[in-house]
Amino acid sequence: MKALVLYRSYYGNTKLVADAVARGLNDAGFEAVVQDVRGKLPPLQDFACAVVGAPTRMAGANGKTLSVLKSLGTKGLGGKPVALFDVYGPVPADPAALAKAQKWLNPGAAGAMENRARKVGLKVYEPTLRCQVTAKQGPLAANEIDRAAAFARAFAATLK
């Protein structure tokens, strides 16, 4: 079975997570295809599922990722499972700064994508994956790549 992994990345961190998700899907016996959301979508009927990810920017997901989710619902993946992930952070260590940052961190791109996916009738896998960066441009926090691969394997296990 084929799985489509779509992502949008600004500093490379979301692509790293997308590649780890693809490895996890491949480990579970899927043929994963990784693609930036800015590219032309392949024939969606060829895929059993999709995983879509984006960085959290300005408390949400970028417009292209949200647009692609709508396309998935109308052009071939409606009713098929879709998993979602985002990359967010950095998360302030100071409690007062963290309280102020919450409006920018939550619900994040994952929440915005989940809302859009449900509105267009996609079958959203729960939970979503949220991966943290340690600084604005990265790197990813420790173990996030391993968490992404494990997330993909768990998602794949629900499909067989």
LUMBA-391573 format. One record per atom (N, C-alpha, C): residue number from 1; x, y, z; chain; atom name. Coordinates in steps of 0.02 Angstrom, whole numbers. Each point is the difference from the previous one (the first is absolute). Last residue first. Example, Ala and Ser with C-alpha at 12.3 -4.5 7.8 and 13.67 -1.06 7.14 Angstrom:
BEGIN
ATOM resi      x      y      z chain name
ATOM    2    642   -112    354     A    N
ATOM    2     42     59      3     A   CA
ATOM    2    -39     55     37     A    C
ATOM    1     15   -286     -4     A    N
ATOM    1    -45     59      0     A   CA
ATOM    1     45     60      0     A    C
***
This chain:
BEGIN
ATOM resi      x      y      z chain name
ATOM  160   -199    -88    446     A    N
ATOM  160      8    -69    -27     A   CA
ATOM  160    -51    -46     31     A    C
ATOM  159     33    236     57     A    N
ATOM  159    -24     -5    -70     A   CA
ATOM  159      1    -71    -27     A    C
ATOM  158     83     85    216     A    N
ATOM  158    -73      6      0     A   CA
ATOM  158    -29    -13    -69     A    C
ATOM  157    236      5     36     A    N
ATOM  157    -29    -60     32     A   CA
ATOM  157    -76      2      1     A    C
ATOM  156    127    188    -77     A    N
ATOM  156     -2    -55    -49     A   CA
ATOM  156    -32    -62     29     A    C
ATOM  155     39    183    144     A    N
ATOM  155    -52     17    -49     A   CA
ATOM  155     -8    -58    -50     A    C
ATOM  154    176    -18    151     A    N
ATOM  154    -64     -8     35     A   CA
ATOM  154    -59     15    -47     A    C
ATOM  153    218     39    -82     A    N
ATOM  153    -12    -72      8     A   CA
ATOM  153    -66    -14     35     A    C
ATOM  152     68    224    -19     A    N
ATOM  152    -18    -27    -66     A   CA
ATOM  152    -13    -75      5     A    C
ATOM  151     79    108    193     A    N
ATOM  151    -67     25    -16     A   CA
ATOM  151    -24    -31    -66     A    C
ATOM  150    222    -36     60     A    N
ATOM  150    -45    -42     41     A   CA
ATOM  150    -73     20    -12     A    C
ATOM  149    167    131   -102     A    N
ATOM  149     -1    -67    -31     A   CA
ATOM  149    -48    -46     38     A    C
ATOM  148     34    213     91     A    N
ATOM  148    -35      6    -64     A   CA
ATOM  148     -5    -69    -34     A    C
ATOM  147    127     21    199     A    N
ATOM  147    -73      6     14     A   CA
ATOM  147    -40      1    -64     A    C
ATOM  146    235      8    -17     A    N
ATOM  146    -23    -67     21     A   CA
ATOM  146    -75      0     14     A    C
ATOM  145     97    206    -47     A    N
ATOM  145      2    -42    -61     A   CA
ATOM  145    -24    -70     17     A    C
ATOM  144     25    153    178     A    N
ATOM  144    -59     15    -42     A   CA
ATOM  144     -1    -42    -63     A    C
ATOM  143    172      9    188     A    N
ATOM  143    -46    -56    -10     A   CA
ATOM  143    -61     15    -44     A    C
ATOM  142    130    212     95     A    N
ATOM  142     23    -69      3     A   CA
ATOM  142    -58    -49     -8     A    C
ATOM  141    -37    237   -111     A    N
ATOM  141     18    -23     67     A   CA
ATOM  141     20    -73     -3     A    C
ATOM  140     35    156   -215     A    N
ATOM  140    -53    -36     35     A   CA
ATOM  140     26    -20     69     A    C
ATOM  139    127    210    -96     A    N
ATOM  139    -19    -67    -23     A   CA
ATOM  139    -60    -28     38     A    C
ATOM  138    -28    217    -91     A    N
ATOM  138     20    -68     17     A   CA
ATOM  138     63      2     42     A    C
ATOM  137   -115    197    -71     A    N
ATOM  137     20    -35    -61     A   CA
ATOM  137     23    -72     13     A    C
ATOM  136    -79    134    184     A    N
ATOM  136    -44     16    -56     A   CA
ATOM  136     16    -38    -63     A    C
ATOM  135     72   -123    218     A    N
ATOM  135      9     71    -19     A   CA
ATOM  135    -42     12    -62     A    C
ATOM  134     -9   -211     98     A    N
ATOM  134     30     33     58     A   CA
ATOM  134     14     74    -13     A    C
ATOM  133   -204   -172    -96     A    N
ATOM  133     68     23    -16     A   CA
ATOM  133     26     38     61     A    C
ATOM  132   -200   -204    -27     A    N
ATOM  132     25     64     24     A   CA
ATOM  132     70     15    -27     A    C
ATOM  131   -237   -147    -73     A    N
ATOM  131     72     -5     11     A   CA
ATOM  131     28     70     16     A    C
ATOM  130   -245   -150    -10     A    N
ATOM  130     28     67      6     A   CA
ATOM  130     73     -7     19     A    C
ATOM  129   -221   -155   -107     A    N
ATOM  129     69      2     24     A   CA
ATOM  129     23     72      2     A    C
ATOM  128   -259   -115     28     A    N
ATOM  128     47     33    -45     A   CA
ATOM  128     69     -2     32     A    C
ATOM  127   -176   -197     58     A    N
ATOM  127     14     70     11     A   CA
ATOM  127     40     30    -56     A    C
ATOM  126   -169   -114    -87     A    N
ATOM  126     18     32     63     A   CA
ATOM  126     47    -45     37     A    C
ATOM  125    -94     45   -269     A    N
ATOM  125     29    -44     50     A   CA
ATOM  125     17     40     62     A    C
ATOM  124   -189     57   -197     A    N
ATOM  124     61     21     35     A   CA
ATOM  124     19    -51     53     A    C
ATOM  123   -143     24   -236     A    N
ATOM  123     -1    -45     58     A   CA
ATOM  123     66     10     37     A    C
ATOM  122   -136    185   -160     A    N
ATOM  122     54    -49      4     A   CA
ATOM  122     -6    -39     64     A    C
ATOM  121   -143    189    -87     A    N
ATOM  121    -21    -70      1     A   CA
ATOM  121     56    -51      1     A    C
ATOM  120     -5    252     11     A    N
ATOM  120     -5    -25    -69     A   CA
ATOM  120    -13    -75     -2     A    C
ATOM  119     23    114    209     A    N
ATOM  119    -50     38    -38     A   CA
ATOM  119     -9    -27    -70     A    C
ATOM  118    171    -89    140     A    N
ATOM  118    -67    -23     20     A   CA
ATOM  118    -54     36    -39     A    C
ATOM  117    222     69    -34     A    N
ATOM  117     -9    -69    -24     A   CA
ATOM  117    -70    -26     18     A    C
ATOM  116     67    213     83     A    N
ATOM  116    -13      1    -72     A   CA
ATOM  116    -14    -70    -26     A    C
ATOM  115     60     19    227     A    N
ATOM  115    -64     33    -12     A   CA
ATOM  115    -17     -1    -75     A    C
ATOM  114    211    -80     62     A    N
ATOM  114    -53    -47     20     A   CA
ATOM  114    -69     31    -12     A    C
ATOM  113    189    134    -38     A    N
ATOM  113     -7    -51    -52     A   CA
ATOM  113    -55    -49     18     A    C
ATOM  112     54    164    159     A    N
ATOM  112    -30     32    -60     A   CA
ATOM  112    -11    -51    -55     A    C
ATOM  111    113    -73    194     A    N
ATOM  111    -70     15     14     A   CA
ATOM  111    -35     31    -60     A    C
ATOM  110    231    -41    -16     A    N
ATOM  110    -36    -64      5     A   CA
ATOM  110    -74     12     12     A    C
ATOM  109    150    183      1     A    N
ATOM  109    -16    -23    -68     A   CA
ATOM  109    -40    -64      3     A    C
ATOM  108    -21    134    224     A    N
ATOM  108     54     -9    -49     A   CA
ATOM  108    -25    -22    -68     A    C
ATOM  107   -117     63    215     A    N
ATOM  107      5    -70    -18     A   CA
ATOM  107     52    -14    -54     A    C
ATOM  106    101    130    139     A    N
ATOM  106    -57    -46      2     A   CA
ATOM  106    -62     33    -28     A    C
ATOM  105    216    112      9     A    N
ATOM  105     20    -70     -3     A   CA
ATOM  105    -60    -48     -7     A    C
ATOM  104    -10    243     31     A    N
ATOM  104     36    -12    -63     A   CA
ATOM  104     16    -74    -11     A    C
ATOM  103   -109     80    199     A    N
ATOM  103    -43     19    -56     A   CA
ATOM  103     33    -11    -68     A    C
ATOM  102    123    -37    205     A    N
ATOM  102    -51    -51    -14     A   CA
ATOM  102    -44     17    -60     A    C
ATOM  101    180    137    109     A    N
ATOM  101     12    -34    -64     A   CA
ATOM  101    -56    -50    -19     A    C
ATOM  100      8    121    212     A    N
ATOM  100    -11     47    -55     A   CA
ATOM  100      4    -34    -68     A    C
ATOM   99     50   -128    191     A    N
ATOM   99    -71     19      1     A   CA
ATOM   99    -16     48    -56     A    C
ATOM   98    225    -58     31     A    N
ATOM   98    -39    -56    -28     A   CA
ATOM   98    -74     16     -1     A    C
ATOM   97    146    151    104     A    N
ATOM   97      8      2    -73     A   CA
ATOM   97    -40    -55    -34     A    C
ATOM   96      6     -2    234     A    N
ATOM   96    -37     60    -23     A   CA
ATOM   96      4      7    -76     A    C
ATOM   95    123   -179    104     A    N
ATOM   95    -73     -9      4     A   CA
ATOM   95    -40     61    -25     A    C
ATOM   94    247    -75    -89     A    N
ATOM   94    -27     43     52     A   CA
ATOM   94    -76     -5      1     A    C
ATOM   93    124   -109   -169     A    N
ATOM   93      8    -35     63     A   CA
ATOM   93    -30     40     58     A    C
ATOM   92    -74      0   -273     A    N
ATOM   92     38     35     53     A   CA
ATOM   92      2    -41     65     A    C
ATOM   91    -16    -93   -255     A    N
ATOM   91    -43      8     58     A   CA
ATOM   91     41     33     56     A    C
ATOM   90     26     14   -285     A    N
ATOM   90     23    -28     63     A   CA
ATOM   90    -48     15     57     A    C
ATOM   89   -113    -87   -180     A    N
ATOM   89     49     21     49     A   CA
ATOM   89     40     58    -26     A    C
ATOM   88   -132   -220   -129     A    N
ATOM   88    -14     62     35     A   CA
ATOM   88     57     17     48     A    C
ATOM   87   -109   -169   -213     A    N
ATOM   87     62     16     34     A   CA
ATOM   87    -12     68     32     A    C
ATOM   86   -180   -208    -83     A    N
ATOM   86     28     66     -7     A   CA
ATOM   86     67      4     38     A    C
ATOM   85   -197   -189   -119     A    N
ATOM   85     54     18     46     A   CA
ATOM   85     19     72    -10     A    C
ATOM   84   -201   -213    -65     A    N
ATOM   84     24     69     -2     A   CA
ATOM   84     58     10     50     A    C
ATOM   83   -152   -201   -159     A    N
ATOM   83     32     18     64     A   CA
ATOM   83     32     69     -8     A    C
ATOM   82   -207   -153   -126     A    N
ATOM   82     49     54     -6     A   CA
ATOM   82     28     14     70     A    C
ATOM   81   -163   -201   -149     A    N
ATOM   81     32     28     60     A   CA
ATOM   81     54     52    -16     A    C
ATOM   80   -219    -37   -157     A    N
ATOM   80     61    -37     15     A   CA
ATOM   80     35     33     59     A    C
ATOM   79   -200     93    -94     A    N
ATOM   79    -15    -65     30     A   CA
ATOM   79     61    -43     16     A    C
ATOM   78     36    180   -182     A    N
ATOM   78    -57      3     45     A   CA
ATOM   78    -17    -69     26     A    C
ATOM   77    173     65   -163     A    N
ATOM   77     16    -30     65     A   CA
ATOM   77    -58      5     49     A    C
ATOM   76     -4     85   -235     A    N
ATOM   76     22    -69      1     A   CA
ATOM   76     17    -31     67     A    C
ATOM   75    -68    239    -63     A    N
ATOM   75     31    -29    -60     A   CA
ATOM   75     29    -70     12     A    C
ATOM   74   -110    153    164     A    N
ATOM   74    -42      4    -60     A   CA
ATOM   74     28    -39    -60     A    C
ATOM   73    110     18    219     A    N
ATOM   73    -69    -20     13     A   CA
ATOM   73    -43     -3    -62     A    C
ATOM   72    225     77     -9     A    N
ATOM   72     -1    -71     17     A   CA
ATOM   72    -71    -25     10     A    C
ATOM   71     34    231    -34     A    N
ATOM   71      7    -39    -61     A   CA
ATOM   71     -1    -75     14     A    C
ATOM   70      1    147    183     A    N
ATOM   70    -64      4    -35     A   CA
ATOM   70      2    -41    -64     A    C
ATOM   69    200     22    116     A    N
ATOM   69    -47    -43     37     A   CA
ATOM   69    -69      0    -33     A    C
ATOM   68    161    148    -84     A    N
ATOM   68     13    -69    -21     A   CA
ATOM   68    -46    -48     37     A    C
ATOM   67     -6    226     63     A    N
ATOM   67    -29     -9    -67     A   CA
ATOM   67      9    -72    -25     A    C
ATOM   66    105     64    200     A    N
ATOM   66    -72     -4     10     A   CA
ATOM   66    -37    -11    -66     A    C
ATOM   65    231     36    -10     A    N
ATOM   65    -13    -65     32     A   CA
ATOM   65    -75     -8     11     A    C
ATOM   64     72    206    -83     A    N
ATOM   64      9    -53    -50     A   CA
ATOM   64    -15    -68     30     A    C
ATOM   63     -2    196    141     A    N
ATOM   63    -57     -7    -45     A   CA
ATOM   63      6    -56    -50     A    C
ATOM   62    125    -13    241     A    N
ATOM   62      2     44    -59     A   CA
ATOM   62    -58    -17    -47     A    C
ATOM   61    -22    -36    268     A    N
ATOM   61     32    -31    -58     A   CA
ATOM   61     -1     48    -59     A    C
ATOM   60     -2     83    266     A    N
ATOM   60    -38    -45    -44     A   CA
ATOM   60     43    -30    -54     A    C
ATOM   59     65    170    171     A    N
ATOM   59    -51    -39     35     A   CA
ATOM   59    -38    -49    -45     A    C
ATOM   58    191    131    -75     A    N
ATOM   58    -54     46     18     A   CA
ATOM   58    -60    -39     26     A    C
ATOM   57    141   -171    -88     A    N
ATOM   57     22     69    -11     A   CA
ATOM   57    -60     44     14     A    C
ATOM   56     90   -274     10     A    N
ATOM   56    -45     49     30     A   CA
ATOM   56     31     69     -9     A    C
ATOM   55     45   -208   -173     A    N
ATOM   55     24     34     60     A   CA
ATOM   55    -55     46     27     A    C
ATOM   54    -56   -230   -134     A    N
ATOM   54     19     69    -11     A   CA
ATOM   54     29     29     64     A    C
ATOM   53   -102   -250   -136     A    N
ATOM   53     32     38     53     A   CA
ATOM   53     19     70    -20     A    C
ATOM   52   -145   -254    -58     A    N
ATOM   52     12     69    -20     A   CA
ATOM   52     29     38     59     A    C
ATOM   51    -58   -261   -113     A    N
ATOM   51     24     33     61     A   CA
ATOM   51     19     71    -22     A    C
ATOM   50   -167   -214   -108     A    N
ATOM   50     47     56     -5     A   CA
ATOM   50     19     23     70     A    C
ATOM   49   -107   -234   -151     A    N
ATOM   49     -3     48     56     A   CA
ATOM   49     48     57    -14     A    C
ATOM   48    -36   -174   -158     A    N
ATOM   48    -46    -26     51     A   CA
ATOM   48    -11     49     56     A    C
ATOM   47     66     45   -271     A    N
ATOM   47     23     -2     69     A   CA
ATOM   47    -54    -26     47     A    C
ATOM   46    -18     48   -242     A    N
ATOM   46     53    -50      7     A   CA
ATOM   46     21    -11     72     A    C
ATOM   45   -158    168    -78     A    N
ATOM   45    -31    -66      4     A   CA
ATOM   45     51    -56      8     A    C
ATOM   44     60    233    -36     A    N
ATOM   44    -15    -19     69     A   CA
ATOM   44    -32    -69      7     A    C
ATOM   43    179    115   -177     A    N
ATOM   43    -68    -28     -2     A   CA
ATOM   43    -18    -30     69     A    C
ATOM   42    178    191     20     A    N
ATOM   42     -4    -59    -43     A   CA
ATOM   42    -73    -25     -2     A    C
ATOM   41     69    262     42     A    N
ATOM   41    -18    -62     33     A   CA
ATOM   41      0    -58    -50     A    C
ATOM   40    155    224    -14     A    N
ATOM   40    -63    -27    -26     A   CA
ATOM   40    -14    -68     33     A    C
ATOM   39    147    176    140     A    N
ATOM   39      3    -36    -63     A   CA
ATOM   39    -69    -24    -22     A    C
ATOM   38     48    109    210     A    N
ATOM   38      1     49    -55     A   CA
ATOM   38      4    -34    -68     A    C
ATOM   37      9   -116    214     A    N
ATOM   37    -69     18    -19     A   CA
ATOM   37     -2     50    -58     A    C
ATOM   36    197   -185     35     A    N
ATOM   36    -16     67     25     A   CA
ATOM   36    -71     18    -24     A    C
ATOM   35     79   -260     31     A    N
ATOM   35     -5     56    -47     A   CA
ATOM   35    -17     65     37     A    C
ATOM   34     57   -293      9     A    N
ATOM   34      6     64     37     A   CA
ATOM   34      0     57    -50     A    C
ATOM   33    -82   -273     20     A    N
ATOM   33     20     52    -47     A   CA
ATOM   33     -1     66     37     A    C
ATOM   32      4   -282     69     A    N
ATOM   32    -13     71     15     A   CA
ATOM   32     29     45    -53     A    C
ATOM   31    -86   -261     40     A    N
ATOM   31     44     36    -46     A   CA
ATOM   31    -16     74      8     A    C
ATOM   30    -32   -204    192     A    N
ATOM   30    -29     46    -49     A   CA
ATOM   30     54     26    -47     A    C
ATOM   29     32   -146    199     A    N
ATOM   29    -20    -33    -62     A   CA
ATOM   29    -34     43    -52     A    C
ATOM   28    104     56    220     A    N
ATOM   28    -63    -36     11     A   CA
ATOM   28    -27    -32    -64     A    C
ATOM   27    197    134      0     A    N
ATOM   27     13    -54     47     A   CA
ATOM   27    -61    -43     11     A    C
ATOM   26    -23    196   -127     A    N
ATOM   26     36    -51    -37     A   CA
ATOM   26     15    -60     44     A    C
ATOM   25    -94    186    104     A    N
ATOM   25    -49    -32    -44     A   CA
ATOM   25     32    -56    -41     A    C
ATOM   24    142    131    133     A    N
ATOM   24    -44    -40     42     A   CA
ATOM   24    -53    -36    -41     A    C
ATOM   23    140    152   -111     A    N
ATOM   23     38    -59     21     A   CA
ATOM   23    -43    -46     43     A    C
ATOM   22    -94    206    -62     A    N
ATOM   22      5    -45    -57     A   CA
ATOM   22     39    -63     18     A    C
ATOM   21     -9    169    160     A    N
ATOM   21    -66    -31     -7     A   CA
ATOM   21      1    -50    -58     A    C
ATOM   20    189    131     27     A    N
ATOM   20     -4    -51     53     A   CA
ATOM   20    -67    -36     -2     A    C
ATOM   19     30    180   -147     A    N
ATOM   19     43    -56    -20     A   CA
ATOM   19      0    -56     52     A    C
ATOM   18   -115    199     52     A    N
ATOM   18    -34    -35    -55     A   CA
ATOM   18     41    -60    -23     A    C
ATOM   17     98    143    159     A    N
ATOM   17    -54    -40     30     A   CA
ATOM   17    -37    -39    -54     A    C
ATOM   16    163    148    -74     A    N
ATOM   16     32    -54     38     A   CA
ATOM   16    -52    -46     32     A    C
ATOM   15    -76    194   -106     A    N
ATOM   15     21    -50    -49     A   CA
ATOM   15     34    -59     34     A    C
ATOM   14    -56    185    130     A    N
ATOM   14    -61    -37    -17     A   CA
ATOM   14     16    -52    -53     A    C
ATOM   13    176    144     62     A    N
ATOM   13    -19    -43     55     A   CA
ATOM   13    -62    -42    -15     A    C
ATOM   12    106    177   -141     A    N
ATOM   12     22    -69     -9     A   CA
ATOM   12    -22    -48     55     A    C
ATOM   11    -58    239    -37     A    N
ATOM   11     70     -5     21     A   CA
ATOM   11     27    -71     -4     A    C
ATOM   10   -223     53    -75     A    N
ATOM   10     35     64    -11     A   CA
ATOM   10     74     -6     16     A    C
ATOM    9   -214   -177    -82     A    N
ATOM    9     55     14     45     A   CA
ATOM    9     32     66    -18     A    C
ATOM    8   -223   -182    -40     A    N
ATOM    8     25     67    -17     A   CA
ATOM    8     52     16     52     A    C
ATOM    7   -122   -245   -101     A    N
ATOM    7     26     44     52     A   CA
ATOM    7     14     69    -30     A    C
ATOM    6   -107   -276    -37     A    N
ATOM    6      3     68    -24     A   CA
ATOM    6     24     46     56     A    C
ATOM    5    -18   -274    -78     A    N
ATOM    5     22     43     55     A   CA
ATOM    5     11     70    -29     A    C
ATOM    4   -136   -245    -69     A    N
ATOM    4     25     65    -21     A   CA
ATOM    4     17     42     62     A    C
ATOM    3    -17   -279    -63     A    N
ATOM    3    -18     54     46     A   CA
ATOM    3     31     64    -25     A    C
ATOM    2    -68   -270    -95     A    N
ATOM    2     37     63     -4     A   CA
ATOM    2    -28     50     49     A    C
ATOM    1     15   -287    -15     A    N
ATOM    1    -42     59      0     A   CA
ATOM    1     44     62      0     A    C
***
